[in-house]
């Protein structure tokens, strides 16, 4: 199935700044994301193993193409420390054309 969008933002969270930085750098180095922004710390409240829990986390927002999303998802699954990592993909429906061209160029495999 071909996506109806060309670009997307992908979000994950992790339990430390160093883990977030490693995911961001690794994705950029693998060219599965043109860039990644680390935000945090944030407080997350969620259900896990039958109870509500609260934890300090760091969010990572990746910019990529729809074509490279599967490779980014696989990269995150392989390098993430969580058993069930958050990996959410949001389509980008519009943006600065120059930025989107840069995003395409920087996610092409070398």
N, C-alpha and C positions, 0 to 999 in steps of 0.2 A: 504494500500500500504506500503510495506517495503522499507525504504530508501536504496539507493545504497551505503551509507556511514555509518560509525559507530560513528563518532565524528563530532562535529561542534562547531563553534564560533558564538555567537549571540551578536548583537550590538543594543544598544539603546542610546538615548540622553535624557537629562533632563535639567531643568533650574537652578539647584543649586548643589553645592558640597554636601550639606547635603542630598538632594534627591537622588543623584547618590550613595552616601555611603549607604543610606538606602536600595536602590534596590540591591546593591551588597551584603550587609550583609544578607538581607532577603532571597535572592536566595541561598546563601551558607547554611544558617541555615535550609532552607527547603530541602536542598540536591537536588535541581533542577539544580545546577551548582556546579562544584568542586571548582571553583574560579572565581573571577571577578576583573577586573582591571578598575580603574577609571582614565580617562585621561581628562585633561582640566586645565583651560578653553580653549575652542575652539570657533571659530566664525562660525556660520551657517547662510547661506543665502538660503531662500526657499520661495516658493509660499504658502500663507495662506490667506484664505478668500478674494481671488481676487486681491491680491497685493503681491509684493516681499517685504520680511521683512528680517532683519538681527538681530541675537540675540547671546548672549554669552550662551554657553551650556557646559555641561560635558558629555563625552561619557563613557559608561560602556560596556566592552567587557567580555562576559561570556563564560566559557568553559564547555561543557556538552556533553552528548551522544545523538545520534539520538533518542534513546528510551526515554530519559528524556526531549527532546525538547518540546513536547506538554505541559508538566507540567510547564516548564520554561515560555513558551509563556503565559499560563494562569496566572501564578504568576505575570508576568510583566503587563498584562492587568488589573489585579485586584489591583495592588499596584502603578501603574504609575499615575502621576499627569496630563498628557496630555490627551486631548480628542482623539487624533489619534497618539499614540506613535509609533515611529520608532521601529520596531522589525524585524531585518533582520538576517536570518540564513545562514551561509556560511559553506559548507561541508569542513571537514579536510580530505585530501586525504592521508596524511602520517604524521608521527611524531615519536618522541622518544618513543620506545615501553614501557619503564619504566614509562614515563609520562602518556601515554595513559592508562596503567594499573591502575595507581593512579587515573586518572580521572574517570574511570569506578567504582573503589572501592568507591570513595567519593560521587558519585551520586546515589548509591544504596539506596533505601528507608530503613530506620531503623525500 
